[in-house]
Amino acid sequence: QLQASGGGLVQAGGSLTLSCAASGIVFSTSAVGWYRQAPGKQRVLVAAIPHSGKINYADSVKGRFTISRDNAKNTFYLQMTDLKPEDTGVYYCKADPGPLSADIWGRGDQVTVSS
């Protein structure tokens, strides 16, 4: 199970940090990621920490967003700075425990950036 928090309303140029707390999985070896779904659009990857390899970011958020994790707290984060109206959407966290388990999605957290 994943529980996201930290969303809200912020002015353009502001910052927010989303958190996603995991339970019921082996978190330390899970790949994790954040996705965004804007109104009327498909859900897209924002940032992810894979099982191996480099952290990856959507081009639109590079240099502004940072994904990180704290395995001791079974939690991962998305630090968002210099927010833009186009960052508005519902943000979903996802964990991929590995090839023998299904992906797990959080319920989504609304982020609204006003201009």
C-alpha positions as CSV (number, residue, x, y, z in Angstrom):
1,Q,0.0,0.0,0.0
2,L,1.2,3.5,-0.8
3,Q,-0.1,6.7,0.8
4,A,0.8,10.0,-0.9
5,S,0.7,13.4,0.9
6,G,1.9,16.9,0.5
7,G,-0.1,18.2,-2.4
8,G,-2.0,21.5,-2.5
9,L,-2.3,24.9,-4.1
10,V,0.8,27.0,-4.7
11,Q,1.6,30.0,-6.8
12,A,3.9,29.8,-9.8
13,G,7.5,29.9,-8.7
14,G,6.7,28.2,-5.4
15,S,7.7,24.8,-4.0
16,L,6.1,21.7,-2.7
17,T,7.3,18.4,-1.5
18,L,5.3,15.2,-2.0
19,S,5.8,12.2,0.2
20,C,4.8,8.6,-0.4
21,A,4.8,6.2,2.5
22,A,4.9,2.5,1.7
23,S,3.7,-0.5,3.6
24,G,3.4,-4.2,3.0
25,I,6.3,-4.4,0.5
26,V,10.0,-4.9,0.6
27,F,10.6,-1.2,0.0
28,S,14.3,-1.0,0.0
29,T,14.6,-3.1,-3.2
30,S,11.6,-1.6,-5.0
31,A,11.8,0.8,-7.9
32,V,9.7,3.9,-7.2
33,G,8.3,6.7,-9.3
34,W,6.0,9.7,-9.5
35,Y,3.5,10.2,-12.3
36,R,1.3,13.1,-13.2
37,Q,-2.1,13.2,-14.8
38,A,-3.3,16.5,-16.0
39,P,-7.0,17.1,-16.7
40,G,-8.0,15.4,-19.9
41,K,-4.5,13.9,-20.4
42,Q,-2.8,10.6,-19.9
43,R,-0.8,9.8,-16.9
44,V,2.9,10.4,-17.6
45,L,6.2,9.7,-15.8
46,V,7.6,12.6,-13.8
47,A,10.6,11.0,-12.1
48,A,11.7,7.5,-11.2
49,I,14.3,5.6,-9.2
50,P,14.7,2.3,-11.1
51,H,15.9,-1.0,-9.7
52,S,19.3,-0.3,-11.3
53,G,20.7,2.5,-13.3
54,K,20.2,6.2,-13.1
55,I,17.4,8.2,-11.8
56,N,15.3,9.6,-14.7
57,Y,13.2,12.7,-15.0
58,A,10.8,14.0,-17.6
59,D,12.5,16.7,-19.6
60,S,9.9,19.3,-18.4
61,V,11.0,18.9,-14.8
62,K,14.7,18.5,-15.1
63,G,16.6,20.9,-12.9
64,R,13.4,21.7,-10.9
65,F,12.2,18.4,-9.4
66,T,14.2,15.9,-7.3
67,I,13.1,12.4,-6.4
68,S,14.6,10.8,-3.4
69,R,14.0,8.0,-0.9
70,D,14.5,7.1,2.7
71,N,14.6,3.3,3.1
72,A,14.7,3.6,6.9
73,K,11.3,5.3,6.7
74,N,9.8,3.3,3.8
75,T,9.1,6.6,2.2
76,F,10.1,8.4,-1.0
77,Y,9.7,12.0,-2.0
78,L,9.3,14.4,-4.9
79,Q,10.8,17.9,-4.2
80,M,9.3,20.4,-6.6
81,T,10.7,23.8,-7.0
82,D,10.0,26.7,-9.4
83,L,6.6,25.3,-10.0
84,K,4.7,26.2,-13.2
85,P,1.0,26.1,-14.1
86,E,1.7,23.3,-16.4
87,D,2.8,21.2,-13.4
88,T,-0.8,21.1,-12.3
89,G,-2.3,17.7,-12.0
90,V,-2.9,14.7,-9.9
91,Y,0.4,13.2,-8.8
92,Y,0.5,9.4,-8.3
93,C,3.3,7.5,-6.6
94,K,4.1,4.0,-7.7
95,A,6.3,1.2,-6.4
96,D,7.6,-1.8,-8.4
97,P,8.6,-4.5,-6.0
98,G,10.1,-6.6,-8.8
99,P,9.3,-9.2,-11.5
100,L,7.3,-11.5,-9.2
101,S,4.9,-8.8,-7.9
102,A,2.5,-6.3,-9.4
103,D,3.1,-2.6,-9.4
104,I,1.5,-0.7,-6.5
105,W,-0.1,2.7,-7.0
106,G,-1.0,5.4,-4.5
107,R,-4.4,7.1,-4.6
108,G,-3.1,10.4,-6.1
109,D,-2.5,13.8,-4.7
110,Q,-3.7,17.0,-6.3
111,V,-1.1,19.7,-7.1
112,T,-2.5,23.0,-8.4
113,V,-0.1,25.8,-9.5
114,S,-1.8,29.2,-10.1
115,S,-0.3,31.8,-12.4
